Amino acid sequence: MSEPPVSPEPRGMINYSVNSLDGDLKFGTDVLVVNIGEKLGYEKIMQLPSTTRLIVTLSAGLDHICVKAANERGIRIRRAARDAIVKSVADYLLSNVIFGLRNGFQNVGVPFPGKNWNLTWNSEGVDLDCSKIGFIGMGAIAIETAKRIRSLSKTCELVYHIPEDIRCRFEEGTHRMYHVGIADLLSTCDVVIPMVPLTETTSGLINYASFSMMKNTAIFINMARGKVVETSGMLRALDEGLVRHAILDTTDPEPLPVDHALWTMKNCTITPHFATNT
Protein backbone atom coordinates (compact mmCIF):
# COMPACT_ATOMS: atom_id res chain seq x y z
CA MET A 1 0.00 0.00 0.00
CA SER A 2 1.35 3.41 -0.93
CA GLU A 3 2.08 5.87 1.82
CA PRO A 4 -0.18 8.98 2.08
CA PRO A 5 1.50 12.28 1.12
CA VAL A 6 1.04 13.62 4.66
CA SER A 7 0.78 12.07 8.09
CA PRO A 8 -2.81 11.13 9.05
CA GLU A 9 -2.07 12.31 12.60
CA PRO A 10 -3.82 15.64 13.32
CA ARG A 11 -1.53 18.64 13.63
CA GLY A 12 -2.07 22.30 14.36
CA MET A 13 -2.16 24.93 11.60
CA ILE A 14 0.40 27.74 11.61
CA ASN A 15 -0.17 30.85 9.53
CA TYR A 16 2.97 32.21 7.86
CA SER A 17 3.67 34.64 5.07
CA VAL A 18 5.87 32.88 2.56
CA ASN A 19 7.09 36.27 1.36
CA SER A 20 8.76 36.82 4.74
CA LEU A 21 9.77 33.22 5.33
CA ASP A 22 13.32 33.17 6.69
CA GLY A 23 13.88 29.47 7.12
CA ASP A 24 12.33 29.12 10.60
CA LEU A 25 9.26 27.17 9.49
CA LYS A 26 8.90 24.57 12.17
CA PHE A 27 10.02 20.98 11.79
CA GLY A 28 6.96 18.81 11.52
CA THR A 29 5.23 21.00 8.93
CA ASP A 30 3.65 18.56 6.49
CA VAL A 31 1.66 20.85 4.21
CA LEU A 32 2.23 24.39 3.00
CA VAL A 33 -0.81 26.20 1.58
CA VAL A 34 -0.11 29.29 -0.52
CA ASN A 35 -1.95 31.70 -2.77
CA ILE A 36 -0.81 33.38 -5.96
CA GLY A 37 0.67 36.29 -4.00
CA GLU A 38 3.07 33.99 -2.16
CA LYS A 39 6.15 33.49 -4.33
CA LEU A 40 7.85 30.18 -3.65
CA GLY A 41 11.17 30.37 -5.43
CA TYR A 42 13.99 27.85 -5.51
CA GLU A 43 15.71 29.02 -2.32
CA LYS A 44 12.52 29.23 -0.29
CA ILE A 45 11.51 25.70 -1.23
CA MET A 46 14.98 24.45 -0.34
CA GLN A 47 14.53 26.08 3.10
CA LEU A 48 11.34 24.14 3.86
CA PRO A 49 11.63 21.53 6.63
CA SER A 50 12.43 17.98 5.63
CA THR A 51 8.96 16.98 6.83
CA THR A 52 7.22 19.11 4.17
CA ARG A 53 5.73 16.77 1.61
CA LEU A 54 2.92 18.73 -0.01
CA ILE A 55 2.40 22.28 -1.33
CA VAL A 56 -1.19 23.28 -2.06
CA THR A 57 -1.77 26.44 -4.07
CA LEU A 58 -5.12 28.22 -4.14
CA SER A 59 -4.80 28.93 -7.84
CA ALA A 60 -4.95 27.26 -11.23
CA GLY A 61 -1.51 28.47 -12.31
CA LEU A 62 1.90 27.48 -10.97
CA ASP A 63 4.02 30.42 -12.11
CA HIS A 64 4.55 31.52 -8.48
CA ILE A 65 6.09 28.17 -7.47
CA CYS A 66 9.47 26.77 -8.53
CA VAL A 67 8.34 23.33 -9.69
CA LYS A 68 11.95 22.29 -10.33
CA ALA A 69 12.87 22.82 -6.68
CA ALA A 70 9.79 20.98 -5.46
CA ASN A 71 10.64 18.03 -7.70
CA GLU A 72 14.21 17.98 -6.38
CA ARG A 73 12.88 17.91 -2.83
CA GLY A 74 10.28 15.27 -3.63
CA ILE A 75 7.50 17.65 -2.58
CA ARG A 76 4.20 17.21 -4.34
CA ILE A 77 2.26 20.20 -5.67
CA ARG A 78 -1.51 20.28 -5.90
CA ARG A 79 -3.71 23.02 -7.37
CA ALA A 80 -6.79 23.29 -5.17
CA ALA A 81 -8.39 25.76 -7.55
CA ARG A 82 -7.94 23.62 -10.65
CA ASP A 83 -11.01 21.54 -9.91
CA ALA A 84 -12.85 24.16 -7.88
CA ILE A 85 -12.82 26.93 -10.49
CA VAL A 86 -12.91 25.17 -13.86
CA LYS A 87 -16.66 25.39 -14.36
CA SER A 88 -16.90 28.92 -12.96
CA VAL A 89 -14.20 30.23 -15.29
CA ALA A 90 -15.74 28.39 -18.25
CA ASP A 91 -19.05 30.13 -17.50
CA TYR A 92 -17.32 33.51 -17.36
CA LEU A 93 -15.54 32.83 -20.64
CA LEU A 94 -18.65 31.60 -22.43
CA SER A 95 -20.61 34.69 -21.40
CA ASN A 96 -17.86 36.95 -22.77
CA VAL A 97 -17.59 34.96 -26.01
CA ILE A 98 -21.30 35.35 -26.73
CA PHE A 99 -21.55 38.98 -25.61
CA GLY A 100 -18.39 39.85 -27.56
CA LEU A 101 -19.61 38.16 -30.74
CA ARG A 102 -22.88 40.08 -30.49
CA ASN A 103 -20.91 43.35 -30.33
CA GLY A 104 -22.31 43.85 -26.87
CA PHE A 105 -19.36 45.60 -25.23
CA GLN A 106 -19.41 48.43 -27.77
CA ASN A 107 -23.13 48.93 -27.23
CA VAL A 108 -23.35 49.13 -23.45
CA GLY A 109 -24.94 52.50 -22.73
CA VAL A 110 -25.52 53.33 -26.40
CA PRO A 111 -28.96 55.01 -26.70
CA PHE A 112 -31.56 54.11 -29.29
CA PRO A 113 -31.49 56.38 -32.34
CA GLY A 114 -33.68 59.43 -31.84
CA LYS A 115 -35.47 58.82 -35.12
CA ASN A 116 -35.67 56.38 -38.01
CA TRP A 117 -35.20 53.48 -35.59
CA ASN A 118 -35.61 50.00 -37.08
CA LEU A 119 -34.48 46.47 -36.27
CA THR A 120 -31.41 46.73 -38.50
CA TRP A 121 -29.94 49.89 -36.98
CA ASN A 122 -27.19 47.85 -35.36
CA SER A 123 -26.73 44.41 -36.89
CA GLU A 124 -22.98 43.99 -36.67
CA GLY A 125 -23.07 41.02 -34.29
CA VAL A 126 -22.03 37.47 -35.16
CA ASP A 127 -24.15 34.48 -34.18
CA LEU A 128 -22.43 31.70 -32.25
CA ASP A 129 -23.53 29.20 -34.88
CA CYS A 130 -21.65 31.10 -37.59
CA SER A 131 -18.47 31.83 -35.67
CA LYS A 132 -15.00 30.32 -35.42
CA ILE A 133 -13.40 30.24 -31.98
CA GLY A 134 -9.73 29.50 -31.37
CA PHE A 135 -8.06 28.39 -28.14
CA ILE A 136 -4.30 28.81 -27.71
CA GLY A 137 -3.65 26.14 -25.13
CA MET A 138 -5.99 23.30 -24.27
CA GLY A 139 -6.23 22.72 -20.54
CA ALA A 140 -9.18 21.84 -18.33
CA ILE A 141 -10.84 25.26 -18.59
CA ALA A 142 -10.58 25.35 -22.38
CA ILE A 143 -12.04 21.85 -22.64
CA GLU A 144 -14.90 22.74 -20.29
CA THR A 145 -15.63 25.89 -22.30
CA ALA A 146 -15.60 23.95 -25.57
CA LYS A 147 -18.05 21.48 -24.04
CA ARG A 148 -20.39 24.33 -23.13
CA ILE A 149 -20.12 25.93 -26.58
CA ARG A 150 -20.79 22.62 -28.29
CA SER A 151 -23.90 22.08 -26.15
CA LEU A 152 -25.25 25.38 -27.51
CA SER A 153 -24.11 25.11 -31.11
CA LYS A 154 -23.40 22.18 -33.38
CA THR A 155 -22.08 24.38 -36.19
CA CYS A 156 -19.71 26.74 -34.36
CA GLU A 157 -16.18 25.95 -35.56
CA LEU A 158 -13.80 25.18 -32.71
CA VAL A 159 -10.04 25.03 -33.24
CA TYR A 160 -7.03 25.00 -30.96
CA HIS A 161 -3.26 25.25 -31.05
CA ILE A 162 -0.87 23.45 -28.70
CA PRO A 163 2.80 22.46 -29.07
CA GLU A 164 3.43 19.35 -31.11
CA ASP A 165 5.13 17.55 -28.21
CA ILE A 166 1.93 17.52 -26.13
CA ARG A 167 -0.64 16.92 -28.86
CA CYS A 168 -0.69 13.25 -27.93
CA ARG A 169 -2.40 14.19 -24.65
CA PHE A 170 -5.47 15.54 -26.42
CA GLU A 171 -7.69 13.33 -28.52
CA GLU A 172 -8.25 14.93 -31.92
CA GLY A 173 -11.91 15.58 -32.63
CA THR A 174 -13.00 15.87 -28.99
CA HIS A 175 -16.07 18.13 -29.02
CA ARG A 176 -15.38 18.35 -32.76
CA MET A 177 -12.30 20.50 -32.16
CA TYR A 178 -9.32 20.39 -34.49
CA HIS A 179 -5.70 21.43 -34.24
CA VAL A 180 -4.43 24.19 -36.53
CA GLY A 181 -1.24 26.18 -36.84
CA ILE A 182 -0.94 29.36 -34.81
CA ALA A 183 -0.95 31.59 -37.90
CA ASP A 184 -4.12 29.92 -39.18
CA LEU A 185 -5.83 30.35 -35.81
CA LEU A 186 -4.91 34.01 -35.44
CA SER A 187 -5.88 34.98 -38.97
CA THR A 188 -9.21 33.16 -39.28
CA CYS A 189 -10.91 33.10 -35.87
CA ASP A 190 -13.70 35.42 -34.76
CA VAL A 191 -12.61 34.91 -31.13
CA VAL A 192 -9.01 34.33 -30.05
CA ILE A 193 -8.46 33.01 -26.51
CA PRO A 194 -5.00 32.44 -25.00
CA MET A 195 -5.22 29.80 -22.23
CA VAL A 196 -1.59 28.78 -21.80
CA PRO A 197 0.30 28.70 -18.49
CA LEU A 198 2.89 31.42 -17.92
CA THR A 199 6.37 30.07 -18.61
CA GLU A 200 9.57 31.46 -20.09
CA THR A 201 8.31 30.25 -23.48
CA THR A 202 4.83 31.78 -23.26
CA SER A 203 5.78 35.13 -21.72
CA GLY A 204 4.94 37.75 -24.37
CA LEU A 205 3.54 35.05 -26.66
CA ILE A 206 0.83 37.38 -27.94
CA ASN A 207 2.43 40.56 -29.27
CA TYR A 208 1.81 43.26 -31.85
CA ALA A 209 2.67 40.88 -34.68
CA SER A 210 0.02 38.46 -33.37
CA PHE A 211 -2.64 41.16 -33.33
CA SER A 212 -1.59 42.22 -36.83
CA MET A 213 -2.54 38.76 -38.07
CA MET A 214 -6.04 38.82 -36.56
CA LYS A 215 -9.18 39.93 -38.35
CA ASN A 216 -10.15 43.50 -37.49
CA THR A 217 -13.54 42.12 -36.42
CA ALA A 218 -11.99 39.62 -34.00
CA ILE A 219 -12.66 39.50 -30.27
CA PHE A 220 -9.58 38.89 -28.12
CA ILE A 221 -10.14 37.40 -24.66
CA ASN A 222 -7.11 36.85 -22.45
CA MET A 223 -7.72 33.98 -20.04
CA ALA A 224 -4.02 33.38 -19.38
CA ARG A 225 -1.74 35.33 -17.06
CA GLY A 226 -1.33 38.99 -17.99
CA LYS A 227 2.32 38.53 -18.98
CA VAL A 228 1.35 36.11 -21.76
CA VAL A 229 0.29 39.24 -23.65
CA GLU A 230 2.81 41.95 -24.46
CA THR A 231 0.98 45.00 -23.10
CA SER A 232 2.72 47.60 -25.27
CA GLY A 233 1.97 45.64 -28.43
CA MET A 234 -1.66 45.19 -27.42
CA LEU A 235 -2.03 48.90 -26.70
CA ARG A 236 -0.70 49.74 -30.13
CA ALA A 237 -2.99 47.17 -31.77
CA LEU A 238 -6.06 48.50 -29.94
CA ASP A 239 -5.16 52.08 -30.82
CA GLU A 240 -4.89 51.09 -34.49
CA GLY A 241 -8.14 49.11 -34.41
CA LEU A 242 -6.50 45.84 -35.41
CA VAL A 243 -9.15 43.92 -33.44
CA ARG A 244 -12.72 44.82 -32.57
CA HIS A 245 -12.45 44.38 -28.82
CA ALA A 246 -10.15 43.02 -26.11
CA ILE A 247 -11.52 41.50 -22.90
CA LEU A 248 -8.95 41.17 -20.14
CA ASP A 249 -9.45 39.47 -16.82
CA THR A 250 -5.69 39.64 -16.23
CA THR A 251 -3.21 42.37 -17.06
CA ASP A 252 0.48 43.16 -16.96
CA PRO A 253 1.11 44.82 -14.60
CA GLU A 254 -1.52 43.58 -12.18
CA PRO A 255 -3.19 45.35 -10.58
CA LEU A 256 -3.29 47.87 -13.38
CA PRO A 257 -2.34 51.41 -12.26
CA VAL A 258 -5.23 53.88 -12.31
CA ASP A 259 -3.45 56.04 -14.89
CA HIS A 260 -2.56 53.20 -17.25
CA ALA A 261 -3.37 53.77 -20.92
CA LEU A 262 -5.42 50.56 -21.16
CA TRP A 263 -8.17 52.19 -19.10
CA THR A 264 -8.66 54.80 -21.83
CA MET A 265 -9.19 52.28 -24.64
CA LYS A 266 -12.85 52.22 -25.69
CA ASN A 267 -12.32 48.87 -27.41
CA CYS A 268 -11.03 47.21 -24.24
CA THR A 269 -12.97 45.81 -21.29
CA ILE A 270 -11.07 44.98 -18.10
CA THR A 271 -12.37 42.89 -15.21
CA PRO A 272 -10.43 42.59 -11.91
CA HIS A 273 -9.17 39.01 -12.21
CA PHE A 274 -12.53 37.71 -11.09
CA ALA A 275 -13.39 34.98 -13.60
CA THR A 276 -13.63 32.64 -10.60
CA ASN A 277 -16.09 34.91 -8.78
CA THR A 278 -19.23 32.93 -7.93
NUTOR-32198 format. One record per residue (C-alpha): x, y, z; residue number from 1. Coordinates in Angstrom, 3 decimals. Layout:
! residues N
NODE        xx        yy        zz  dogu
NODE         X         Y         Z   NUM
...
! end
This chain:
! residues 278
NODE        xx        yy        zz  dogu
NODE     0.000     0.000     0.000     1
NODE     1.355     3.408    -0.933     2
NODE     2.085     5.872     1.819     3
NODE    -0.176     8.981     2.075     4
NODE     1.505    12.280     1.117     5
NODE     1.043    13.625     4.662     6
NODE     0.782    12.067     8.089     7
NODE    -2.806    11.126     9.053     8
NODE    -2.073    12.306    12.600     9
NODE    -3.817    15.638    13.322    10
NODE    -1.533    18.638    13.628    11
NODE    -2.072    22.298    14.356    12
NODE    -2.156    24.932    11.605    13
NODE     0.402    27.740    11.609    14
NODE    -0.172    30.851     9.526    15
NODE     2.973    32.210     7.857    16
NODE     3.668    34.638     5.068    17
NODE     5.872    32.882     2.559    18
NODE     7.092    36.269     1.360    19
NODE     8.755    36.822     4.737    20
NODE     9.775    33.224     5.329    21
NODE    13.317    33.172     6.689    22
NODE    13.880    29.468     7.119    23
NODE    12.331    29.116    10.596    24
NODE     9.259    27.168     9.487    25
NODE     8.897    24.570    12.173    26
NODE    10.022    20.982    11.791    27
NODE     6.964    18.806    11.516    28
NODE     5.232    20.997     8.935    29
NODE     3.651    18.555     6.487    30
NODE     1.660    20.847     4.211    31
NODE     2.226    24.389     2.995    32
NODE    -0.814    26.196     1.584    33
NODE    -0.105    29.293    -0.521    34
NODE    -1.949    31.702    -2.769    35
NODE    -0.809    33.384    -5.961    36
NODE     0.673    36.286    -3.998    37
NODE     3.070    33.986    -2.163    38
NODE     6.150    33.494    -4.327    39
NODE     7.851    30.177    -3.646    40
NODE    11.174    30.372    -5.427    41
NODE    13.995    27.852    -5.508    42
NODE    15.712    29.017    -2.321    43
NODE    12.516    29.225    -0.291    44
NODE    11.506    25.696    -1.227    45
NODE    14.979    24.453    -0.343    46
NODE    14.531    26.077     3.096    47
NODE    11.344    24.136     3.860    48
NODE    11.625    21.531     6.634    49
NODE    12.430    17.976     5.631    50
NODE     8.957    16.981     6.830    51
NODE     7.220    19.110     4.174    52
NODE     5.731    16.769     1.609    53
NODE     2.917    18.732    -0.013    54
NODE     2.402    22.277    -1.328    55
NODE    -1.191    23.283    -2.057    56
NODE    -1.770    26.439    -4.074    57
NODE    -5.119    28.216    -4.142    58
NODE    -4.796    28.931    -7.845    59
NODE    -4.953    27.258   -11.229    60
NODE    -1.506    28.470   -12.313    61
NODE     1.902    27.483   -10.971    62
NODE     4.019    30.420   -12.115    63
NODE     4.553    31.521    -8.482    64
NODE     6.091    28.174    -7.475    65
NODE     9.474    26.766    -8.530    66
NODE     8.341    23.333    -9.691    67
NODE    11.955    22.292   -10.335    68
NODE    12.871    22.824    -6.678    69
NODE     9.794    20.975    -5.462    70
NODE    10.642    18.031    -7.701    71
NODE    14.208    17.981    -6.385    72
NODE    12.881    17.914    -2.830    73
NODE    10.276    15.271    -3.627    74
NODE     7.497    17.654    -2.576    75
NODE     4.195    17.209    -4.344    76
NODE     2.264    20.203    -5.665    77
NODE    -1.506    20.285    -5.902    78
NODE    -3.705    23.023    -7.368    79
NODE    -6.791    23.292    -5.174    80
NODE    -8.394    25.761    -7.548    81
NODE    -7.939    23.622   -10.651    82
NODE   -11.012    21.535    -9.915    83
NODE   -12.848    24.158    -7.879    84
NODE   -12.819    26.927   -10.488    85
NODE   -12.907    25.172   -13.862    86
NODE   -16.664    25.389   -14.363    87
NODE   -16.895    28.922   -12.956    88
NODE   -14.199    30.228   -15.288    89
NODE   -15.741    28.391   -18.247    90
NODE   -19.053    30.129   -17.504    91
NODE   -17.317    33.509   -17.357    92
NODE   -15.539    32.835   -20.637    93
NODE   -18.649    31.600   -22.431    94
NODE   -20.612    34.690   -21.402    95
NODE   -17.862    36.947   -22.772    96
NODE   -17.593    34.964   -26.007    97
NODE   -21.300    35.351   -26.733    98
NODE   -21.548    38.981   -25.605    99
NODE   -18.395    39.850   -27.563   100
NODE   -19.612    38.162   -30.740   101
NODE   -22.884    40.080   -30.490   102
NODE   -20.913    43.347   -30.334   103
NODE   -22.313    43.848   -26.865   104
NODE   -19.364    45.595   -25.231   105
NODE   -19.408    48.425   -27.770   106
NODE   -23.130    48.927   -27.229   107
NODE   -23.348    49.129   -23.453   108
NODE   -24.941    52.495   -22.727   109
NODE   -25.524    53.332   -26.397   110
NODE   -28.964    55.006   -26.698   111
NODE   -31.561    54.107   -29.293   112
NODE   -31.488    56.384   -32.338   113
NODE   -33.683    59.434   -31.838   114
NODE   -35.466    58.820   -35.120   115
NODE   -35.675    56.383   -38.009   116
NODE   -35.203    53.476   -35.589   117
NODE   -35.612    50.002   -37.077   118
NODE   -34.482    46.470   -36.267   119
NODE   -31.414    46.728   -38.501   120
NODE   -29.938    49.893   -36.982   121
NODE   -27.190    47.849   -35.356   122
NODE   -26.732    44.412   -36.890   123
NODE   -22.979    43.987   -36.670   124
NODE   -23.065    41.019   -34.289   125
NODE   -22.033    37.467   -35.158   126
NODE   -24.148    34.484   -34.182   127
NODE   -22.426    31.702   -32.250   128
NODE   -23.528    29.196   -34.876   129
NODE   -21.645    31.101   -37.588   130
NODE   -18.468    31.830   -35.665   131
NODE   -15.003    30.322   -35.417   132
NODE   -13.403    30.238   -31.980   133
NODE    -9.734    29.498   -31.368   134
NODE    -8.057    28.393   -28.139   135
NODE    -4.301    28.814   -27.714   136
NODE    -3.649    26.138   -25.127   137
NODE    -5.986    23.295   -24.267   138
NODE    -6.229    22.723   -20.538   139
NODE    -9.185    21.836   -18.331   140
NODE   -10.844    25.262   -18.589   141
NODE   -10.580    25.347   -22.381   142
NODE   -12.041    21.850   -22.641   143
NODE   -14.904    22.735   -20.291   144
NODE   -15.632    25.893   -22.297   145
NODE   -15.595    23.954   -25.566   146
NODE   -18.046    21.482   -24.043   147
NODE   -20.388    24.332   -23.134   148
NODE   -20.120    25.932   -26.584   149
NODE   -20.791    22.625   -28.287   150
NODE   -23.901    22.083   -26.151   151
NODE   -25.252    25.379   -27.508   152
NODE   -24.111    25.110   -31.108   153
NODE   -23.404    22.181   -33.383   154
NODE   -22.078    24.383   -36.192   155
NODE   -19.705    26.743   -34.357   156
NODE   -16.180    25.948   -35.564   157
NODE   -13.800    25.184   -32.707   158
NODE   -10.044    25.032   -33.239   159
NODE    -7.029    25.000   -30.958   160
NODE    -3.259    25.245   -31.055   161
NODE    -0.866    23.455   -28.697   162
NODE     2.802    22.461   -29.068   163
NODE     3.432    19.345   -31.114   164
NODE     5.128    17.545   -28.208   165
NODE     1.926    17.519   -26.125   166
NODE    -0.645    16.921   -28.859   167
NODE    -0.689    13.248   -27.931   168
NODE    -2.403    14.191   -24.651   169
NODE    -5.467    15.543   -26.416   170
NODE    -7.692    13.333   -28.520   171
NODE    -8.249    14.932   -31.924   172
NODE   -11.907    15.584   -32.633   173
NODE   -12.996    15.865   -28.986   174
NODE   -16.074    18.126   -29.016   175
NODE   -15.378    18.349   -32.757   176
NODE   -12.304    20.504   -32.162   177
NODE    -9.318    20.392   -34.491   178
NODE    -5.700    21.430   -34.245   179
NODE    -4.428    24.193   -36.532   180
NODE    -1.238    26.183   -36.843   181
NODE    -0.943    29.356   -34.809   182
NODE    -0.950    31.592   -37.896   183
NODE    -4.124    29.918   -39.175   184
NODE    -5.830    30.348   -35.814   185
NODE    -4.912    34.013   -35.441   186
NODE    -5.885    34.985   -38.968   187
NODE    -9.213    33.160   -39.277   188
NODE   -10.906    33.099   -35.870   189
NODE   -13.698    35.417   -34.758   190
NODE   -12.614    34.911   -31.133   191
NODE    -9.007    34.330   -30.048   192
NODE    -8.465    33.015   -26.513   193
NODE    -5.003    32.437   -25.000   194
NODE    -5.218    29.804   -22.235   195
NODE    -1.590    28.778   -21.798   196
NODE     0.304    28.705   -18.490   197
NODE     2.890    31.420   -17.915   198
NODE     6.369    30.069   -18.614   199
NODE     9.574    31.458   -20.094   200
NODE     8.306    30.253   -23.482   201
NODE     4.827    31.782   -23.257   202
NODE     5.777    35.135   -21.719   203
NODE     4.942    37.754   -24.368   204
NODE     3.542    35.048   -26.657   205
NODE     0.826    37.382   -27.941   206
NODE     2.434    40.564   -29.267   207
NODE     1.809    43.261   -31.851   208
NODE     2.672    40.876   -34.682   209
NODE     0.024    38.460   -33.365   210
NODE    -2.641    41.157   -33.330   211
NODE    -1.592    42.216   -36.834   212
NODE    -2.538    38.756   -38.073   213
NODE    -6.042    38.822   -36.564   214
NODE    -9.177    39.933   -38.351   215
NODE   -10.152    43.497   -37.487   216
NODE   -13.539    42.122   -36.421   217
NODE   -11.990    39.615   -34.003   218
NODE   -12.656    39.504   -30.272   219
NODE    -9.578    38.890   -28.117   220
NODE   -10.138    37.396   -24.658   221
NODE    -7.112    36.851   -22.453   222
NODE    -7.717    33.984   -20.039   223
NODE    -4.021    33.378   -19.381   224
NODE    -1.743    35.326   -17.059   225
NODE    -1.327    38.993   -17.988   226
NODE     2.321    38.525   -18.977   227
NODE     1.354    36.107   -21.756   228
NODE     0.292    39.237   -23.653   229
NODE     2.813    41.954   -24.456   230
NODE     0.980    45.002   -23.097   231
NODE     2.725    47.597   -25.273   232
NODE     1.974    45.640   -28.426   233
NODE    -1.664    45.187   -27.424   234
NODE    -2.032    48.902   -26.702   235
NODE    -0.702    49.744   -30.132   236
NODE    -2.991    47.170   -31.768   237
NODE    -6.058    48.501   -29.942   238
NODE    -5.160    52.079   -30.824   239
NODE    -4.886    51.092   -34.492   240
NODE    -8.137    49.108   -34.413   241
NODE    -6.496    45.835   -35.410   242
NODE    -9.151    43.921   -33.435   243
NODE   -12.722    44.818   -32.574   244
NODE   -12.449    44.376   -28.816   245
NODE   -10.149    43.022   -26.113   246
NODE   -11.523    41.502   -22.905   247
NODE    -8.947    41.173   -20.145   248
NODE    -9.448    39.470   -16.816   249
NODE    -5.686    39.640   -16.228   250
NODE    -3.209    42.370   -17.063   251
NODE     0.485    43.160   -16.955   252
NODE     1.109    44.820   -14.597   253
NODE    -1.515    43.581   -12.183   254
NODE    -3.195    45.353   -10.576   255
NODE    -3.286    47.870   -13.385   256
NODE    -2.344    51.413   -12.259   257
NODE    -5.232    53.876   -12.306   258
NODE    -3.450    56.044   -14.890   259
NODE    -2.563    53.197   -17.252   260
NODE    -3.370    53.773   -20.925   261
NODE    -5.416    50.564   -21.162   262
NODE    -8.172    52.193   -19.104   263
NODE    -8.664    54.798   -21.832   264
NODE    -9.191    52.283   -24.638   265
NODE   -12.845    52.219   -25.694   266
NODE   -12.316    48.874   -27.405   267
NODE   -11.030    47.215   -24.244   268
NODE   -12.975    45.809   -21.292   269
NODE   -11.073    44.980   -18.096   270
NODE   -12.366    42.893   -15.211   271
NODE   -10.432    42.591   -11.915   272
NODE    -9.168    39.008   -12.212   273
NODE   -12.529    37.707   -11.086   274
NODE   -13.388    34.984   -13.598   275
NODE   -13.633    32.638   -10.600   276
NODE   -16.090    34.906    -8.783   277
NODE   -19.232    32.933    -7.932   278
! end
